[in-house]
Amino acid sequence: MSTHTQAEAQFSVALESIQGKRRIERVLEAANALLDRYSTRTDPAERLGLTYELIRRNLTPHIVIEYGDLALGAGEAENRPPGETVFHCKLQGPDGSSGSITASYTAPGSMGLTGPEWLAAMRLLAGISALGVGGLVTWPQ
């Protein structure tokens, strides 16, 4: 490998690292905005509606959130193209209510996230959602 080729490879790795950091910062900004919006709402259904809209607008249009009698985006997860990255978790409320978040993604998406970055973003937002309903989140094995 020539010195020139080595330098190009190192530059490419450094550039990808910087771009990855910027993508993650955008996810953290979205999560902080969601938390700010949660502070103005106390109803779990309203909070999950905020999560749904944030994910649908910024991360993927293929999102379904179900919780108790609430069903947002029904059918969207089933309409996904094959080969997409899929996220699924279960929500459990303090009063015994339960639900789930299911979404799918094809990189790079509107935020330019890689598949693993998108999954990490979804885990973060699912955790915030669980806190928003006063419960917890689990990931099926």
C-alpha positions as CSV (number, residue, x, y, z in Angstrom):
1,M,0.0,0.0,0.0
2,S,1.5,3.4,-1.0
3,T,1.8,6.3,1.4
4,H,-0.8,8.2,-0.6
5,T,-3.3,5.4,-0.3
6,Q,-2.7,5.0,3.4
7,A,-3.2,8.8,3.9
8,E,-6.5,8.6,1.9
9,A,-7.7,5.7,4.0
10,Q,-6.9,7.5,7.3
11,F,-8.6,10.7,6.1
12,S,-11.7,8.6,5.1
13,V,-11.8,7.1,8.6
14,A,-11.4,10.5,10.3
15,L,-14.1,12.0,8.1
16,E,-16.6,9.2,8.8
17,S,-15.9,9.6,12.5
18,I,-16.7,13.3,12.4
19,Q,-19.8,12.7,10.3
20,G,-20.9,10.0,12.7
21,K,-20.5,12.3,15.7
22,R,-22.6,15.0,13.9
23,R,-25.4,12.4,13.2
24,I,-25.4,11.3,16.8
25,E,-25.6,15.0,18.0
26,R,-28.7,15.4,15.8
27,V,-30.3,12.4,17.5
28,L,-29.4,13.8,21.0
29,E,-31.0,17.2,20.0
30,A,-34.2,15.4,18.9
31,A,-34.2,13.4,22.2
32,N,-33.8,16.6,24.2
33,A,-36.6,18.3,22.3
34,L,-38.8,15.3,23.0
35,L,-38.0,15.6,26.8
36,D,-38.8,19.3,26.7
37,R,-42.2,18.6,25.0
38,Y,-42.9,15.8,27.6
39,S,-42.6,18.4,30.4
40,T,-45.6,20.2,29.0
41,R,-47.8,17.1,28.8
42,T,-48.8,14.6,31.6
43,D,-51.0,12.2,29.6
44,P,-49.2,9.1,28.5
45,A,-51.1,8.9,25.2
46,E,-50.1,12.5,24.4
47,R,-46.5,11.8,25.2
48,L,-46.5,8.7,23.0
49,G,-48.1,10.8,20.3
50,L,-45.1,13.2,20.5
51,T,-42.7,10.3,20.3
52,Y,-44.6,8.9,17.3
53,E,-44.5,12.2,15.4
54,L,-40.8,12.8,16.2
55,I,-39.8,9.3,14.9
56,R,-42.1,9.5,11.9
57,R,-40.8,12.9,10.8
58,N,-37.1,12.4,11.6
59,L,-36.2,8.8,11.7
60,T,-38.6,6.7,9.6
61,P,-42.2,6.8,8.3
62,H,-42.6,3.1,9.1
63,I,-43.5,3.4,12.8
64,V,-46.2,1.8,14.9
65,I,-46.8,2.6,18.6
66,E,-49.5,0.7,20.4
67,Y,-50.2,1.2,24.1
68,G,-53.4,0.2,25.8
69,D,-56.2,1.5,23.5
70,L,-53.8,3.8,21.6
71,A,-52.7,2.7,18.1
72,L,-50.6,5.1,16.1
73,G,-49.4,4.3,12.6
74,A,-51.2,1.0,12.4
75,G,-50.1,-0.9,9.3
76,E,-46.9,1.1,8.7
77,A,-44.5,-1.6,10.0
78,E,-46.2,-4.2,7.7
79,N,-45.6,-2.0,4.6
80,R,-41.8,-2.0,4.9
81,P,-39.6,-3.1,2.0
82,P,-37.5,-6.3,2.6
83,G,-34.0,-5.9,3.9
84,E,-34.7,-3.0,6.2
85,T,-33.4,-2.7,9.8
86,V,-36.2,-3.5,12.2
87,F,-36.7,-2.3,15.8
88,H,-39.2,-3.7,18.2
89,C,-39.6,-3.3,21.9
90,K,-42.3,-3.7,24.5
91,L,-43.6,-1.0,26.8
92,Q,-45.0,-1.8,30.3
93,G,-46.9,0.8,32.3
94,P,-47.2,1.0,36.1
95,D,-50.9,0.2,36.0
96,G,-50.5,-3.0,34.0
97,S,-51.1,-1.4,30.7
98,S,-48.7,-2.5,27.9
99,G,-47.8,-1.9,24.3
100,S,-45.0,-1.8,21.9
101,I,-43.0,0.2,19.5
102,T,-42.2,-1.3,16.1
103,A,-40.3,0.5,13.3
104,S,-38.2,-0.2,10.3
105,Y,-35.5,1.7,8.5
106,T,-33.4,1.8,5.4
107,A,-30.1,3.7,5.6
108,P,-29.2,6.5,5.2
109,G,-32.7,8.0,5.8
110,S,-33.3,11.7,6.3
111,M,-30.8,12.0,9.1
112,G,-28.1,10.0,7.4
113,L,-27.9,7.4,10.2
114,T,-26.3,4.0,9.6
115,G,-28.4,0.9,10.7
116,P,-26.6,0.6,14.1
117,E,-26.8,4.3,14.8
118,W,-30.5,4.2,14.0
119,L,-31.1,1.2,16.3
120,A,-29.2,3.1,19.1
121,A,-31.4,6.2,18.5
122,M,-34.5,4.0,18.6
123,R,-33.4,2.4,21.9
124,L,-32.9,5.9,23.4
125,L,-36.3,7.2,22.3
126,A,-38.0,4.0,23.5
127,G,-36.4,4.5,26.9
128,I,-37.7,8.0,27.0
129,S,-41.1,6.8,25.9
130,A,-41.2,4.2,28.7
131,L,-40.3,6.9,31.2
132,G,-43.0,9.1,29.7
133,V,-45.7,6.5,30.5
134,G,-44.2,5.9,34.0
135,G,-43.1,2.3,33.1
136,L,-40.3,0.4,31.5
137,V,-39.2,-0.9,28.2
138,T,-37.9,-4.4,27.3
139,W,-36.4,-5.8,24.1
140,P,-37.6,-9.3,23.2
141,Q,-34.8,-11.8,22.7
